[in-house]
């Protein structure tokens, strides 16, 4: 693993932080949580939201940072909630999504994660993306995970929702784990953050 690299993740979401921290440990990264308020713009793509948030955060935090944003795009709802997933989750909840999808045959969905790394305030953002295809279950299933995990069934899995999987099983197929692994592999090739 070489030297341990210290890195701050800008997030107030403790569950997201813990998941990311566990994923990046394997790459010799000591992730610490920076619980500063994140500026989130209204945009049609999670990548644009993450880039903007990272550039703004880098002005107020010293040292290298990452910002990760993700969104659930439901095909039958024209990609909704997409980059508004957090707001929709807080306002409608899982049952609200199920009501929106009542009677719909097409339950296809995609979870997308974008991670933005910035070395310093004047640095260029590096973007890493992970996508997991799947579908929305017809009911809330499972007690693990967080957010939309009890509704999302990955195509790469065995028919269980993320919330029915152990964290190790989820990390084999999740959008966030794909993003974190891509970043972790890149950071190992760098030897240091620069």
N, C-alpha and C positions, 0 to 999 in steps of 0.2 A: 504494500500500500504506500510505502514511502512516508513522507512527512504529512502530518495531519494539516488540512487547510481549514481555516476558520472562515465562515461565511454567514451573513445575516439574511434571513428570509423575512421580507416585509409582509406580515399578515397578522390579522387579529383572530383568525380562525385556528383555534388550538388543534382541532382534529386534523386539518390540512397540514399544519406544521408537524405534528407527530408522525403522520404518514410520510411526509417528505424527509424528515430527519432520519427515520428508519431506512428509507431507500438510499439515502446518500452516505450513510455510515460505511457501506461496503466499498465506497470509493475514497475513503480516507478524508471525508469532509465532515467537519464538526459544525453542524448547522445550529445557529442560535436564532431565536425569534425576536424580531424588532416589531413591537406592537404599536407602531406609529399609525396614524390615520392615513389610509391610502386614498389618493385621488383617483376616482374611476370616472372616465368619460363615457358618454353615450356613444357607442360604436356598434357596427354590425358584425364585428369579429373579435373573438377573445384575444387574438394576437395584438390587435391595435390597442385594446384596453390595457393589456399587460405592459406593452412598450411605453405607453404614456405614463402609467403608474410608476414604472421603474425609473424613468427619466426624472420624474418629479421627486421621487423618494431619494434618488442619488444626490439631490441638491441639499438634503437635510441629514444624511447619514454618512459617516466616514467609513471607508473600506468597501470591499466588494459586497454586492447584494444580489439577491434574486427576488423576482416577483413571479408568481404563478397565478394564472387565471384559467378557469375552465368553464365550459358550457355544454349543456345537453341540448342537442338539436333533434327535434322530433319531426320526421318527414311529413306526416299527415297534417302537422300544424305549421307547415312551411318554415321549418327550422326553429320554431319557437320552443323553448324560451331562449336558446342560444346564449349570447353574452349577458342576458338579463336573468340568467338562471338563479342567481343568489336572491335577487329581489322577488322573483316569482315564487321561489321556495318559501321565503319569509311571509309572503302575502297570501298565496294560495295553498301552499303545502302539498304533500303527496296526494291527498284526497282530491284537491282541486285539479291537479293534473289528470287524475283518473276520471273526474267528471268531464273535463274537456275532451277526453278520448273515448267517452262512452259511445258504443256502437261503431267505432272505427275499426275496420279490418286491418288496415296498414298500421302496424305498431313499430315500424322500423325507426331506429334512433341512432345517433352517433354522439359519443362523448369526446370532446376535444380539449386538450390541455396545451397551453403555451407558457413556457418558462422564459423569462428574460433575465439575462445576467449582465451586470454592469460592474466593471472593475472600479471605476471612480466617477465623479460627477461629470468629467469631460469625456468619459469613455464612450465607445460605441457599443450599443446594445447588441448582444448575441442572443439569437432566438432559437429555442428548441421546442419542437412540437410532437405531441403524441395523440393518436386517434384510436378509439376502440368502437367498432360497430356492434350493434346489438338491437334489442327491442325493449319496449315497455311492457312489463307484466300487466295482467289484468287486475291485480290486487297487490297490496303492500305485502312483501314477503321478506322475512329475516329481521334480525335485531342488531346485527353488527354494522360497522361503518357509520356513515353520516350522509347528510344531504339526500340525493336521489338514489343512493345505494339500494334501498328496499324496492325500487321500481325497475332498475336497469339490469337486464339480462344480457351479458356479452355473448356475441356469436361464437367466440373462441372457447367458451366454457361448456358446461354440461347441463345447461338449462336452469341453473340457480342464479338468483340475483347477486349483486355484489354483497348485499347485506346477509346473504346466506352462506357466504364463503368466509374462511379464515382470512386474516390479513395477508398471510403468505400466498394463499390461493388467488386472492384479488390482485396481488402485486405481480402475478405472472401475466396478467392480461389487461390491467387497467391503463387508461389513457395517461394518468399521472405517473405511473411507474415507467411507462415508455418514455415519457418526457424526462424524468429524473435520470433514468439510465443513459439516455443520449447525452445529457449534460455531464453526468458522472464520467462517462467514457471520454468525452472531450476534455474534461478537466485533468484526467490522468495523463493524457497526451501532452498537456501543457506543462506539466511538471510543477507549475505554480499558476496562480491566477494573474494573467496579464493580457 
